[in-house]
Amino acid sequence: MTTRIVLLALLAVALAAPDAAAQGSINVICSVQQEWCTLIAATFQKETGIRVAITQKGSGEALAQVAAEKTNPKLDVWFGGTGDPHLQAAEQDLTQPYKSKHLAELHPWAQRQAEMSGHKTVGIYAGALGFGYNTELLAKKKLPAPACWKDLLRPELRDDIQMANPNSSGTAYTAIATLVQLMGEDQAFAYLKDLHKNISAYPKSGVGPVKAAARGETAVSVSFIHDVPGEALAGFPVKSATPCEGTGYEIGSLSIVKGARNLKDAKTFVDWALTPSAQKLGAEAKQYQLPSHKATPVHALVPDLSKIKLIEYDFVKYGKSAERRRLIGRWDREIGSQPR
């Protein structure tokens, strides 16, 4: 009798324990900063018992990986990164529809992202494009902070600006698409050619330029401004600004890969990621995008988008694969291939 009681007790413990192997696992490619990627993986695993294998890559690189693995998907979920590549993945049938139970609780811009994609992606945060700048370096050059796109063409900033490479970075593609919508395509590319003279490097990652500005490796970066407060909190002399002419913005997105091997757990992850408690993790990781769930507390360091001159960014047009290939191809030919 005693043996039977012990066995039953052990069985009860086993059934009650959040055994990761029993609960499952997911493979996530993550296109936000590493600190946030690590925190969401650890928290989700702790709360659900579902194991998470997570890899951090920029949104351009993430799209390329999802496309390369189309016939044999190794990923289940794509978390974060600019929305245009997520829309392109949806268009290419690389991701699959899923309507989260939390969809109606999100801001309208996040719901529109889902509708545009046939519910193959959904918005998890928003953020405006602008400039990061090193206050000490600009002071040494006796230059004011950049306030407009035209300010980046100052000859005093020769070899002292960084912008990411649009082949790998969604941030840089958003910058190109923004300038095209602001200026018209030919004028935008003329501007990018002039800007090229002041560019010292085109890093792979969208956060690379702002980190370089924070550390004094460049004076100015073309970046999403929500990447700046975390660097300032770390003690670096960096601030942000948004262009006077107007600027674009991103709707960071979340998608399930088509053919995901762990589909049930992938849906659980999406539902979890759209909750206020999960979205609060961004600020805890010192990432200050605007969360998509209406009930998520907004940190004081999150830029107020209502005070920024945002353009009517055409996510439908610039979220198309053909348009992305065409614009990046033109950038490669006319700018990226030129000597500095």
C-alpha positions in Angstrom: 0.0 0.0 0.0 2.8 2.4 0.9 4.6 1.7 -2.4 1.4 2.4 -4.3 0.9 5.7 -2.5 4.5 6.7 -3.2 4.1 5.8 -6.9 0.9 7.8 -7.2 2.5 10.8 -5.5 5.4 10.7 -7.9 3.0 10.4 -10.8 1.1 13.5 -9.6 4.3 15.5 -9.3 5.3 14.5 -12.8 2.0 15.5 -14.2 2.0 18.8 -12.4 5.5 19.8 -13.3 6.1 22.1 -16.3 8.3 19.5 -18.0 9.8 21.3 -21.0 10.1 18.1 -23.0 6.4 17.3 -22.5 5.3 20.9 -23.2 7.3 21.2 -26.4 9.7 23.6 -27.9 9.9 26.4 -30.5 12.6 27.9 -32.7 12.5 31.7 -32.9 14.4 34.2 -35.1 14.4 37.5 -33.3 15.0 40.9 -35.0 15.1 43.2 -32.0 18.2 43.9 -29.8 19.8 40.9 -28.2 18.9 41.9 -24.6 15.2 41.8 -25.5 15.5 38.5 -27.4 17.1 36.9 -24.5 14.6 38.2 -22.0 11.5 37.1 -24.0 13.0 33.6 -24.5 13.7 33.1 -20.8 10.4 34.5 -19.6 8.2 32.6 -22.0 10.1 29.4 -21.2 9.7 30.0 -17.5 6.0 30.8 -17.7 5.0 28.0 -20.1 7.6 25.3 -19.8 8.0 25.5 -23.6 11.7 25.5 -24.5 12.9 28.3 -26.8 15.8 28.2 -29.1 16.4 31.8 -30.2 18.6 33.4 -32.8 19.1 37.2 -33.3 19.3 38.6 -36.8 18.3 41.8 -38.5 15.0 41.8 -40.4 16.6 41.6 -43.8 18.7 38.7 -42.8 15.8 37.0 -41.1 13.7 37.3 -44.3 16.5 35.8 -46.3 16.7 32.8 -43.9 13.0 32.2 -43.9 13.0 32.3 -47.7 16.0 30.0 -48.0 14.4 27.4 -45.7 11.0 27.5 -47.5 11.0 23.9 -48.5 12.3 22.7 -45.1 11.4 25.2 -42.4 13.6 25.1 -39.3 12.0 28.2 -37.7 8.6 28.5 -36.1 8.3 32.2 -35.2 9.8 35.4 -36.4 9.7 38.1 -33.6 10.2 41.8 -34.3 12.0 43.8 -36.9 10.5 46.2 -39.4 7.1 45.4 -40.8 7.9 45.7 -44.5 9.9 42.4 -44.6 7.2 40.6 -42.6 4.7 41.8 -45.3 7.0 40.6 -48.0 7.2 37.2 -46.3 3.4 37.1 -46.2 3.2 37.9 -49.9 5.8 35.2 -50.7 3.7 32.7 -48.8 6.5 32.1 -46.3 4.3 32.7 -43.3 0.9 31.5 -42.3 -2.4 33.1 -41.1 -3.2 33.2 -37.4 -5.7 35.4 -35.6 -4.7 35.8 -32.0 -7.3 35.9 -29.4 -5.8 39.3 -28.4 -6.1 40.9 -31.8 -9.0 43.1 -30.9 -7.1 44.4 -27.9 -4.4 46.0 -30.0 -4.0 49.5 -31.4 -5.6 50.1 -34.8 -2.1 50.3 -36.5 -1.3 46.8 -35.3 -4.6 45.4 -36.4 -4.1 47.1 -39.9 -0.8 45.3 -40.2 -2.6 42.0 -39.7 -5.3 42.9 -42.1 -2.9 44.0 -44.8 -1.1 40.6 -44.6 -4.1 38.4 -44.6 -3.4 37.9 -40.9 0.0 36.4 -41.6 1.7 39.0 -39.4 0.6 41.4 -36.7 2.1 44.5 -35.2 3.8 44.2 -31.8 5.4 47.7 -31.6 5.8 51.0 -33.5 8.8 53.4 -33.8 9.8 56.5 -35.7 12.9 56.9 -37.9 15.3 59.7 -37.1 18.9 60.5 -36.1 21.1 59.5 -33.2 24.0 61.9 -32.5 27.0 62.1 -30.3 26.8 65.4 -28.4 30.5 65.5 -27.6 31.7 64.9 -31.2 29.3 67.5 -32.5 30.5 70.0 -29.9 34.1 69.4 -31.0 33.0 70.1 -34.6 31.0 73.2 -33.4 28.0 71.8 -35.2 24.4 71.9 -34.1 22.4 68.7 -33.7 20.9 67.6 -37.0 17.3 68.7 -37.3 16.5 67.9 -40.9 17.5 65.4 -43.6 19.4 68.2 -45.4 21.6 68.7 -42.3 23.2 65.3 -42.9 24.7 66.7 -46.1 26.9 69.2 -44.3 30.6 68.9 -45.6 31.7 69.1 -41.9 30.2 65.6 -41.4 32.4 64.0 -44.1 33.0 60.3 -43.1 31.1 60.9 -39.8 27.7 59.4 -40.5 26.5 55.8 -40.4 23.5 54.1 -41.9 22.9 50.4 -42.1 23.0 48.4 -45.3 19.5 47.9 -46.8 20.4 44.4 -48.0 20.5 43.2 -44.4 18.7 45.9 -42.4 15.0 46.7 -42.4 15.9 50.0 -40.7 17.9 51.1 -43.8 15.2 50.0 -46.2 12.7 52.0 -44.2 15.0 55.0 -44.6 15.2 54.6 -48.4 11.4 54.1 -48.7 10.8 57.1 -46.5 13.0 59.4 -48.6 11.4 58.2 -51.8 8.0 59.0 -50.4 9.2 62.4 -49.1 11.1 63.6 -52.1 10.2 61.4 -55.1 12.4 58.6 -56.2 15.0 60.4 -58.4 15.5 63.2 -55.9 15.7 60.7 -53.1 18.5 58.8 -54.8 20.3 62.0 -55.7 20.1 62.8 -51.9 21.4 59.3 -51.1 24.4 59.9 -53.5 25.2 63.1 -51.7 24.8 61.5 -48.3 27.2 58.7 -49.4 30.1 61.2 -49.3 29.5 61.6 -45.6 29.0 57.9 -44.8 31.8 56.1 -43.1 30.2 52.7 -43.0 27.1 50.7 -43.8 26.8 48.1 -41.0 24.7 45.0 -41.4 22.5 45.7 -38.4 20.0 48.6 -38.0 21.2 49.2 -34.5 24.9 49.2 -35.5 25.0 52.9 -36.4 23.4 54.2 -33.2 25.7 52.1 -31.1 28.6 53.5 -33.1 27.3 57.1 -32.5 26.9 56.4 -28.8 30.5 55.1 -28.5 32.0 58.0 -30.5 32.9 56.0 -33.6 30.7 58.3 -35.7 29.0 61.6 -35.0 25.5 60.8 -36.5 23.4 57.7 -37.2 20.3 57.2 -39.3 18.3 55.0 -36.8 15.0 54.4 -35.1 15.0 56.9 -32.3 13.7 54.3 -29.8 17.2 52.8 -29.9 18.8 55.9 -28.4 17.5 56.1 -24.8 19.0 52.7 -23.8 22.4 53.9 -25.0 22.0 57.2 -23.1 21.0 55.2 -19.9 24.2 53.3 -20.3 26.1 56.5 -19.9 26.9 57.4 -23.5 26.7 61.0 -24.7 24.0 60.4 -27.3 20.6 62.0 -28.1 18.0 61.7 -30.9 16.1 64.0 -33.3 13.5 63.5 -36.0 13.7 65.3 -39.4 11.9 68.6 -39.8 10.7 67.6 -43.3 8.9 64.5 -42.0 9.9 60.9 -41.4 8.7 57.3 -41.8 8.1 54.8 -39.1 8.0 51.0 -38.6 5.4 48.7 -37.3 7.5 45.9 -35.8 5.8 42.7 -36.5 5.4 39.1 -35.4 4.8 36.1 -37.8 4.5 32.3 -37.7 6.6 30.6 -40.3 4.6 28.5 -42.8 5.3 24.8 -42.2 6.3 25.4 -38.6 7.1 22.1 -37.0 5.9 23.3 -33.7 2.7 25.1 -34.8 0.7 24.7 -31.6 3.5 26.1 -29.5 4.2 28.8 -32.0 0.5 30.0 -31.6 1.0 29.9 -27.9 4.0 32.1 -28.2 2.2 34.7 -30.4 -0.7 34.9 -28.0 1.7 35.4 -25.1 3.8 38.0 -27.0 0.7 40.2 -27.6 -0.2 40.4 -23.9 0.7 43.5 -21.8 2.8 41.4 -19.4 5.0 40.2 -22.3 5.2 43.6 -24.0 6.4 45.2 -20.8 9.6 43.2 -21.3 10.7 45.5 -24.0 11.2 48.4 -21.6 12.7 46.1 -19.0 15.3 45.2 -21.6 15.8 49.0 -22.2 14.1 48.9 -25.6 11.6 51.8 -25.9 9.3 51.1 -28.8 5.6 51.9 -28.5 3.8 48.6 -27.5 0.9 47.4 -29.6 -1.5 46.2 -26.9 -3.6 49.1 -25.7 -3.2 48.1 -22.0 0.6 47.8 -22.0 2.1 50.6 -19.8 4.1 53.0 -21.9 7.5 53.8 -20.5 8.3 57.5 -20.1 11.3 57.1 -22.4 9.2 55.8 -25.3 9.1 58.6 -28.0 5.7 60.3 -28.3 4.8 59.6 -31.9 2.0 62.2 -31.8 4.7 64.9 -31.5 6.7 63.7 -34.5 6.0 64.7 -38.1 5.2 61.3 -39.6 4.6 60.8 -43.3 1.6 58.6 -44.5 3.9 55.7 -44.9 2.6 53.4 -47.7 3.1 50.0 -46.1 1.2 48.2 -48.9 3.5 49.5 -51.7 6.8 49.3 -49.8 5.9 46.0 -48.2 5.9 44.4 -51.7 8.8 42.1 -52.5 9.2 43.5 -56.0 9.4 47.0 -54.7 11.9 46.1 -52.1 14.1 44.3 -54.6 13.9 47.1 -57.1 14.8 49.9 -54.6 17.6 47.9 -53.0 18.9 47.0 -56.4 19.0 50.6 -57.4 20.7 51.5 -54.1 23.3 48.7 -54.8 24.0 50.0 -58.3 24.0 53.8 -57.7 25.2 54.1 -54.1 26.5 50.9 -52.4 28.9 50.1 -55.2 30.5 53.6 -55.2 33.8 54.3 -53.4 33.7 56.5 -50.4 
